[in-house]
Amino acid sequence: GNDHMMRRMRAQANFIEQTPLTLLLVAAVELAGQGGQWLAPAAGVFMLGRIAHAFGMEGNFKAGRPIGMLTAMLFQLALVVVAVLTSLGKL
């Protein structure tokens, strides 16, 4: 019913909130020459986390929501750390 529709809309909104920022950070790290071999697999884990989050919001896979949140936060943190260290000339 209505609750299901609200959860689906919230899951889509979360994807829209998280993914563009993360993709911009990925692009910045890659353009700075700091992508290396870790970036593509880490981005893949991020996308799998987004999928898990969506299933968690639907209620079929309860652990998906925290898994998705954790993978997004950790990946974003890693990207920010690399971006800051690069801008400071430490990498």
ZAMARGU-4260 file (C-alpha; in steps of 0.2 Angstrom, whole numbers, plus 5000, padded with zeros to 4 digits):
<rodrens>
0) 5000/5000/5000 | 5005/5018/5004 | 5019/5013/5016 | 5027/5002/5002 | 5026/5017/4990
5) 5034/5028/5003 | 5049/5016/5006 | 5052/5014/4987 | 5052/5033/4985 | 5064/5035/5000
10) 5076/5022/4992 | 5076/5031/4976 | 5079/5048/4984 | 5093/5040/4994 | 5101/5034/4978
15) 5099/5051/4970 | 5107/5059/4986 | 5122/5048/4987 | 5127/5043/4969 | 5130/5060/4961
20) 5142/5066/4975 | 5151/5049/4975 | 5153/5049/4956 | 5160/5067/4957 | 5172/5062/4970
25) 5177/5047/4959 | 5180/5058/4944 | 5190/5070/4955 | 5201/5056/4962 | 5204/5049/4944
30) 5207/5066/4936 | 5220/5069/4950 | 5229/5053/4944 | 5226/5044/4961 | 5213/5031/4955
35) 5225/5016/4953 | 5219/4998/4954 | 5208/5001/4970 | 5196/5013/4963 | 5186/5002/4951
40) 5183/4988/4963 | 5179/5000/4977 | 5166/5009/4965 | 5159/4991/4962 | 5157/4988/4980
45) 5148/5005/4982 | 5136/5000/4968 | 5133/4983/4976 | 5129/4992/4992 | 5117/5004/4984
50) 5108/4988/4977 | 5108/4980/4994 | 5101/4996/5002 | 5087/4996/4989 | 5082/4978/4994
55) 5084/4983/5012 | 5072/4997/5010 | 5059/4985/5001 | 5060/4974/5017 | 5065/4958/5008
60) 5083/4959/5014 | 5084/4969/5031 | 5103/4969/5032 | 5104/4978/5015 | 5100/4995/5022
65) 5114/4996/5034 | 5126/4987/5022 | 5122/5000/5009 | 5124/5014/5021 | 5141/5008/5028
70) 5148/5004/5010 | 5143/5022/5004 | 5150/5030/5020 | 5166/5021/5019 | 5169/5023/5001
75) 5165/5042/5002 | 5177/5044/5016 | 5191/5035/5007 | 5188/5046/4992 | 5188/5062/5003
80) 5204/5057/5011 | 5212/5053/4995 | 5206/5070/4988 | 5212/5080/5003 | 5229/5071/5004
85) 5231/5074/4985 | 5227/5093/4987 | 5239/5094/5001 | 5253/5086/4990 | 5254/5071/5002
90) 5250/5058/4989
</rodrens>
